Amino acid sequence: MWPAEAERPVALLESRLQACREHVAAHCHPLTIHDLPAVSLFLSVGENGQRAHVLHAVAANFDAAWRLLMSGFEQASKGNDTATRWVHFRIDWVVGIRTMTLGSFAKLAAKVRRGHFRYGIAFDDAFAIALTEQELNANGVLVADDQKACAELNRVALQRYARHRFGRLPVPVLADTQRKLHVLTLEGLYCDPYGELHRLLPRGPDTGRREVAQLDTDRIGDMLGSVASFLSRCVRANGRIGGGYLARTGRELEAPTVRAQASALHALVEAWALSRDESLRSTIEPALDGLVTRGVRSFRLAFGQTVSYLVEPSGHITLAGNAMGILALVRLCEATGERGHLPLLENLAAGMLCMQDAQTGRFDHVISARDLAVVDVFRHVEYDGEAIHALLKLYELTGESRWLSAAESAFDYVIDQRYWQHHSPWLSRAAGVLTRFRPLEKFFQFGVRNLPDFEATVRPGVPASPAMLELALAGRQLAERLALLPAMGHLLQQLDGERLYAAIEQLAHGLLNQFMWPEMAMYFAHPEAVAGTFFSRRDDFRASTGEADAAIRALVSYHAHLALRENTGGHPPTEGTGDDMHTPPASTMGLAKPTPIFKAMFERVSQPPGLQSGGAWTAEMVASATEGRWVVSPPEGWRVSGLALSADACSPNRMAVLRGATDSIGIGALALERLVPMSGALLTSDAAGVPAASVPVPVLEVGDTAMAVMRLGSYARSRFFGDVVGVTGSVGKTTMVAMLAEALRPLGGAGHTHSQTSMPLGIAADMASMPQDAPCWVIEMAVDSMLLNAQLARPTVAIVTSVAPAHLSHYGTVERIARKKSAIFGHMRLGGHAVLRRDMPHYRVVERAAQARGLHVISYGDHDEADVSLMVAGNGQVRAVVQGEEVSFQLALPGRHMAVNALGVIATLLALELPLDAALQQFAHMQPLPGRGQRFGAALQSGGQATVIDDAGSASPESMKAALALLAQAPCAPSQRVAVLGDMLDLGVEAQRYHLELEQDLLEAAAGRVFLYGSLMRALHERLREHTPSHWFDSLDSLSRALEQNLHAGDWVLVKSSAATGLGTVVDRLRSAS
């Protein structure tokens, strides 16, 4: 970041200044403010060992100002030995001016935290005395009192720096509160010693530092190396680690506590383990030697045991000191493979156990080295987090169970004390390790609760911190762990995966503002000492070893996050070694080291010879995938094509999943006798309940039915190399799946979701039943458990059909639903496609989430800006614009909303790079699904028949309005339009309002008769009865009887509600009558 003397580049001064001039000239435009300079330029030049030399010039135009600036630069260079070593150049120019009195400025400054004032100041109208933001902050001009938290003009500091900068010019008098000054907004450009230009950001917390378009492993690796280099420079010859510097004054900070030195050593080892930089390794040994020889003391206890402690100069022993010492030594053992430090590690850990209450698990935080008596029972919650994490890492290294037992006992105490309220990153780290060895719900629950509300804490104006970034990364790891554990699905629901990923990126970019870039360091007393590390603005720009080691740990974790993302993206080769996804989760996976499960690189391979065309499962494959055993063995050559979770899905070529006493899924035992002749095999966790002698089909016994289904689904997905289209949305996803499957029929067909649920187990069962030789799978994916759904299905194309009020009782707002649905992108490869409905609410939220994942977005809908845009729909004809070209086709499905769905199909075909002609012809033959708009004729008791529109499979405000619009188009007199509507469920606290808003839609549909069912429909009935014949019912039987008596030949009857209301039984009665 700040080249040493031997590394000085030799870029020519003239060419660098010319490059700067060309850039600034293109961006610096004259201001037109009466009596104030039109163009104001500042040139700062810097070198080792001194603050930047700053010049400025003002003129009526850029060329004149630049000439004046260069003239001043030549004058400053004459006779100045340092001029030949001025290799850091920065140019700032004024782009905005606010004029105010000193009194008004004082009020403005009082609202700004010390060190956070991000503007320059001119103290006169001619800008003769004008300072940039960097000059003000680096010289303490806005720090009047070290005890004050806000900015305030310091007259002494201003006079001292003004005399240095302006020489004989009169220093402004600040006693007159009515005196005018000008607050300057600046843009800037930095030219580094290698001649590379960096645009400097002009506004907000990013002000004054270089623009970084993207963070990747290379960029973070460079920053890590720079911070670690700063930390290594703080290691003195005797091995003691210094405290860093106050950048503003250049004063060296006192050496930190022994605990802080152990923490710095741990950070150095973490950085070296990643970079393997030998210069870092050479400082680790003296730092470790210094810590051990001066900081560690051993004690022989009364019962003969030897324990060791890190002792502070004050004579105190802290729990955190021993913990950080253990973490540093364990990490060194892991990185080097050496085990010479194990005896000391055991003594340090034994010392910690002597600080633990064996009954409660509580640790004493501070004891005295004189007699080991307790000084402080509690000092800070981080002490507990560091201690538990240290014991767990030692257990991971040695396998000695007493360390695990002590850590588990301490964590139980932490839970009892509700320490999740402190949002400790160390406790999140500890929870992440502990759940690998003890995957118990209480520890996972703590991990979830320990996360802060990132929506409230990660926002503009709130500075980022390494601790917050670590918490967000811990949350992501926790979500991915929970996604592999179906039994923990309810905890996964408490995490907003999309918000976690967004918070990680916001926090990582926010940390860039706490990094001492060269363009900032050049203004401080010893720029070479503080460049390239992290600092605290509020504490005189303190660049301490504490800031550095916290940043290193966060950056190491973020680097791993980026490496994982980069390694799982990109375009796979057509042949290769496989994506390493074939091994199903073993029962011991909970004990694995922190390997990112299911995150191996995606590489396309040739078709495995053991997998049959059409997705057939052999006996060996089923047993291997499930880790089950055949109680009744299949005959030779036996195969099935999939699974059945319900009796309706059973067939001779499917394996029926039985529900045991402790299982959450499957077919009940009462149906066993009926299932046997209908099934190709039985899968059960309770083979004892299936008498082998009486069962003429194969029986597979597994440890857990749900896990077996998940493993079969994962196994099938890992071997499928076609495209996977994932479909989600508040409205229309089931119909979209059916339309896509039909459109793909002439293009090779597609495996697709049938009647099994769109939750993880249903998706897994569907994937286990889909043909492996199909070119494409189409999978419906519910918003609930979307993280796990996305990880199971790993779509190559994701469709979001809509975002609308639905599931509000779970997610609160429609925007939050948009974020939850965006989690469908979470496991997609870079370069995949997101097909998004352009006219849905919060489209931009979903679009940004897709783009953040590196996906190509194709939009569709009733919107002028859509890539596939609806023009006209009606009478079975649709006209649309498809990427600039007009397309017409016939559509048998009625309603404008169905036309929009058809455009979604077209957009998906574009994403799949498939021809449109054959699919467009399919639209003319598509028919609505049962419960989703299917029509049938119902015979009436009075004679004749009525046409029933069965839309009782789901309902939301959006789909209800679309259905009523369709009823309005029914080819009959208004008196023969009949609306039978049930409650729309899961709408949260606003549910009644959404029901009442249907009044206008019903009136516009001109329904001659309205039949309403459910508690939420009652208020709507009270309103409607004044305008149209309306009837309300509180039971399905009374509603059915009323329909039998009030329907007439030629009626068109819309039946719509949420499926859970049971209104579908009314449709069944009407259908059975026909």
LINVENVEN-V934267 format. One line per field, one symbol per residue. ss: DSSP state (A for helix, B for strand, O for the rest). phi: phi as a letter, one per 40 degrees, with the letter a starting at -180 (. if undefined). burial: 1 if it has 9 or more other C-alpha atoms within 8 Angstrom, else 0. A space follows every 10 residues. Layout:
ss: ???
phi: ???
burial: ???
//
This chain:
ss: OOOOAAAOOO OOAAAAAAAA AAAAAAAOOO OOOOOOOOBB BBBBBBBOOB BBBBBBBBBO OAAAAAAAAA AAAAAAAOOO AAAAAOOBBB BBBBBBBBBB BAAAAAAAAO OOBOOOOOOB BBOOOOOOOB BOAAAAAAOO OOOOOOOOOB OOOOAAAAAA AAAAAAOOOO OOOOOOOOOB BBBBBBBBBB BOOOOOBBBB OOOAAAOOOB OOOOOOAAAA AAAAAAAAAA AAAOBOOOOO BOOBBBOOOO BBOOOOOAAA AAAAAAAAAA AAAAAOOAAA AAAAAAAAAA AAAAABBBBB OOOOOBBBBB BOOOOBBBAA AAAAAAAAAA AAAAAAOOOO OAAAAAAAAA AAAOOBOOOO OOBOOBBBOO OOOBBBOOOO AAAAAAAAAA AAAAAAAAOO AAAAAAAAAA AAAAAAOOAA AAOOAAAAAA AAAAAAAOOO AAAAAAAAAO OOOAAAAOOO OOOOOAAAAA AAAAAAAAAA AAAOOAAAAA AAOOOOAAAA AAAAAAAAAA AAAABOOAAA AOOOOOAAAA OOOBOBAAAO OBBBAAAAAA AAAAAAAAAA AAAAAAAOOO OOOOOOOOOO OOOOOOOOAA AOOOOOOOOO OOOOOOOOOO OOOOOOBBAA AAAAAAOOBB BBOOOOOOBB OBBBOOAAAO OOOBBBBBOO OOOOOOBOAA AAAAAAOOOO BBBBOOAAAO OAAAOOOBBB BOOOAAAAAA AAAAAAAAOO OOBBBBBBOO OOAAAAAAAA AAAAAAAOOO BBOOOOOOOA AAAAAAAAOO OOOOOBBBBB OOOOOAAAAA AAAOOOBBBB OOOOOOOAAA AOOAAAAAAA AAAAAOOOOO OOBBBBBOOO OOAAAAAAAA AAOOOBBBBB BOOOOOOBBB BBBBOOBBBB BBOOBBBBBB OOOOOAAAAA AAAAAAAAAA AOOOOOAAAA AAAAAOOOOO OOOBBBBBBO OOOOBBBBBB BOOOOOAAAA AAAAAAAOOO OOOAAABBBB BBOOOOOAAA AAAAAAOAAA AAAAAOOOBB BBBOAAAAAA AAAAOOOOOB BBBOOAAAAA AAAAAAOOOO OBBBBBOOAA AOOAAAAAAA AAAO
phi: .bdcdccdcb dcdccccccc dcccccbcbd cbbdgbdcbb bbbbbbadga cccbbaabac acdccccccc ccccccccgb ccdcbcbbbb bbbcbabbca cdcccdcccc cbcdgbcbbc bbcaccfcbb bcdccdccbg cbbcaccccb cacbcccccc cccccbgccc cccbcccccc abcbcbbaab bcccgccbcb cbbgccdgbc cbcacbcccc cccdcccccd ccccccccgc ccchacccbg ccccdccccc cccccdcccd cccccfcccc dccccccccc ccccbcbbbb cdcgcbbbbc bcdcgcbbdc cccccccccc cccccbgcbc cddcdccccc cccccbcccc gccccbbccc bgccbbcbba ccdccccccc cccccccbgc cccccccccc cdcdcdcfcc ccfcccccdc cccccccbcc dcccccdccc cccccccbad gbccadcccc cccccccccc ccccbdcbdc ccccbbdccc cccdcccccc cdcbcccdcb cccccbdccb cgbbabccbf fcbbcccccc ccccccccdc cccccccbbg ccccbicgcf bcccdccccc cccccccfbc ccbcbccccc ccdggcbccc ccccccfbbc cbccccgcab bibbcbcccc acbbcccccc cbcbbhcccc cdcccdccbc abbacbcccb dcccbcbcbb bbcacccccc ccccccccbc bccbbcbbic bgccccdccc dcccdcbhga cadbcccccd ccccccccbc cccccabbbc bcccfcdcdc cccfccbbbb cabacagccc bgbccccdcc ccccccbccd gcbbbbcccc cfdcdccccc cccgccbbba hcaccccbbc baaifgbbba bbfgbcbbac bccchccccc dccccccccc ccfbccdccc ccdcbcbccd gbhcbacbcb cchgabcbbc bccaaadccc cccccccccd cacdcbcbbb bbdccgbgcc dcccccccdc cccccfccab bbbhcccccc dcccccbacb bbbbaccccc cccdcbcbdg cbbcbaacdc cgcccccccc cccc
burial: 0000000000 1000010001 1001100111 1000001111 1111111001 1101111111 1101110110 0110000000 0010011111 1111101001 1100110011 0111111111 1111101011 1111111111 1111000001 1111101110 1110000000 0000000001 1111111111 1110001111 1100011111 0000001001 1011111111 1101110011 1111111101 0010010111 1111111111 1100010001 1011011111 1000110000 0000011111 1100111111 1111111111 1111000000 1000101111 1100111000 1111111110 0001011000 1111111111 1111100000 0011011111 1111100011 0011111111 1111111010 0011111111 1001000100 0001111111 1111111111 0110010110 1110011111 1011011111 1011111111 1111111101 1111111101 1111111111 1111111110 1111001111 0000010110 1101000001 0100000001 1111100000 1101111110 1110111101 1101000011 1111111001 1111111111 0010111100 1000110111 1111111000 0100101111 1100111111 1111111110 0011111111 1110111111 1111100011 1110010111 1111111111 1101111111 1110111111 1111111111 1111111110 1101111111 1111111111 1111111111 1110111011 1011111111 1110011111 1010011111 1100000011 1111110111 1111111111 1000000111 1111010101 1111101111 0001111111 1111111111 1111111100 0100111111 1111111100 1001110110 1110111111 1111011101 1011100111 1110010111 0001001111 1111111110 1111011011 1000
//
